[in-house]
């Protein structure tokens, strides 16, 4: 019984830690290396300053973040060999750039 309790507690604490590591303000780059910000909010909402601004919903998949924006664009944010990276996909056009977490 204790093993089951420990396993459940460990699983939920790991998921919570993954989730909390993504919360906050991030500086991102577009495909032309122009900077913009993405705010990851604990409620599952994301806000971007890209263009005229955009809102979306995010979720964690295998420890990585997926944002589906209202425009239909999708961002996959993950820890890669070059640090935190963002794969953007819009209508089949994809590109990858870096990201960095901003201090709050």
Buried (B, 14 or more C-beta within 10 A) or exposed (E): EEEEEEEEEEEEEEEEEBBEBBBBBBBBBBEEEEEBBBBBEEEEEBBBBBEEEBBBEBEBEEBBBBBBBEBEBBBBBBEEEEEBBBBBEEEEEEEBBBBEBEEE
